[in-house]
Amino acid sequence: MPKVGTDTMLDTEVEIWADSSGSWQIALPPDEQDGRRGDVLGYGPTLEQATARARTEMNKRRIKLHIDFVDSEGKRGYATGIHVRTRKILTVIAGEKEHLDTYVTVFRPDMPQEEIDALVKIDDGIAKLQAAKREIIDEWKFDLSQAVRDAIEAAAKD
């Protein structure tokens, strides 16, 4: 689908795309970091329908919320919305603004502190066990496939 132009919609620059069958798309510009095409905000068989859908989507994305939660480290925070370009969840956790991945695990704000403390303790224990496991593996591992190849080479020389 070729790009046919750019426009400003609700104080946001957008790209207009059209294909040979007459379908239109309104999308955000490419991400400057990875160069991928931006999210499609609206589409339709006419430019007017695509524009109307894009405006509706942009207005949805501008709504600010306050949804309380507890993160996996036991810190309390709240979600305020979804980032227009990255689609990450906009949050404030312990007074700091953060962007969380869409499928990050969080807990209801009414989770008892004892449960939060238990979860944090379990996570700490898992981290310590994983570190101990890595130490043992690093000390005792060897490349079996390389040992077999070396043995084959040695046997083939005889």
Secondary structure as the mmCIF struct_conf table of DSSP 4:
data_model
#
loop_
_struct_conf.conf_type_id
_struct_conf.id
_struct_conf.beg_label_comp_id
_struct_conf.beg_label_asym_id
_struct_conf.beg_label_seq_id
_struct_conf.end_label_comp_id
_struct_conf.end_label_asym_id
_struct_conf.end_label_seq_id
STRN STRN1 LYS A 3 MET A 9
TURN_TY1_P TURN_TY1_P1 LEU A 10 ASP A 11
STRN STRN2 THR A 12 ALA A 18
TURN_TY1_P TURN_TY1_P2 SER A 20 SER A 21
BEND BEND1 GLY A 22 GLY A 22
STRN STRN3 TRP A 24 ALA A 27
HELX_LH_PP_P HELX_LH_PP_P1 LEU A 28 ASP A 31
TURN_TY1_P TURN_TY1_P3 GLU A 32 ASP A 34
HELX_LH_PP_P HELX_LH_PP_P2 ARG A 36 ASP A 39
STRN STRN4 VAL A 40 GLY A 44
BEND BEND2 PRO A 45 THR A 46
HELX_RH_AL_P HELX_RH_AL_P1 LEU A 47 ARG A 62
STRN STRN5 ILE A 67 VAL A 70
TURN_TY1_P TURN_TY1_P4 SER A 72 GLU A 73
BEND BEND3 GLY A 74 GLY A 74
STRN STRN6 ARG A 76 ILE A 82
TURN_TY1_P TURN_TY1_P5 VAL A 84 THR A 86
HELX_LH_PP_P HELX_LH_PP_P3 LYS A 88 LYS A 88
STRN STRN7 ILE A 89 ILE A 93
TURN_TY1_P TURN_TY1_P6 ALA A 94 GLY A 95
STRN STRN8 GLU A 96 LEU A 100
TURN_TY1_P TURN_TY1_P7 THR A 102 TYR A 103
STRN STRN9 PHE A 107 PHE A 107
TURN_TY1_P TURN_TY1_P8 PRO A 109 ASP A 110
HELX_RH_AL_P HELX_RH_AL_P2 GLN A 113 TRP A 140
HELX_RH_AL_P HELX_RH_AL_P3 LEU A 144 LYS A 157
#
